[in-house]
Amino acid sequence: MNDVLRIEMIRDDLESEEKKQLELKDGADVKQLLDKQGIERQEVLVSRNGTILTDNHEIKDGDEIRIMDVIAGG
């Protein structure tokens, strides 16, 4: 088991995409990723391979994680 996960994070803010290579502690989950990036959970959807993830989904080495801003209005 590795001590570090290496992932690619894609941040999609509806106008552009930013790709980053990140390192996380082994066993990290979605909540820890968002906290590390300073992203508010209620403002985004997080997916892996087209599947929406919840806060407690574990991130695996080599994952491509997409973080998409959500639109809300009234």
N, C-alpha and C positions, 0 to 999 in steps of 0.2 A: 504494500500500500504506500502510495506517495504521500508526502507531507503537504504538497502544493498541487492545486489544480490549475491547469492552464486552459482558459476558455476565450472565445471571441464573443464580445458583447456588441450588439448593434442597437444603437439608440435612434429610434425613428420618431422625430418630433412633428410629423405630418408635413413638414416643409423640406426636410433633408434627413439624411442618414449619416451617422457617425459610427465608424467601426473602431473598436479598441481591443487590444489583446490584454487580458487581465490575469492576475494570479490570485487565487483564493486559497484559504486553508482547506485541506481535505475534510469532507463532511459538510461543507458550507451549503446553505439552502438559499432560496430566492430572497427571503427577508434579509439575510446577511449581505447578499450582493447589493441589494437596493440601499441598505444602510451605508455600506462602504462607499457607494457612489453618490450619496446624499440625495437620493430620489425618493419622493413621497409615494407610498404604495397606492394611495387612493387616486393618484393622477395617471397611473399607467396600467397596461396589461403586459404580462411577461409570457413569452412562448419559447418552446423548444420544438423544432421540427413541426411547426404548425399547431402544436397542442398548447393550450393555455395552462399555465402553471399557477399553483397557489403558493403562499408564503413558505409552506413547509416542504415543498418539493426539493429534494437533494439535487445539487448540481454535480455533474460528472466531468471528469477530465476530458477535454476536447469538445465539450458542448459548444454549440452556437446558440446563444441566448439573444432573443430580440425583445427589446423593451419599447413599447409603443405608447405614445401619449393617447389618452382618451378624450373624447369631446363630450361635454355635458352642457346642457342649456335648457332654456325654458321659454 
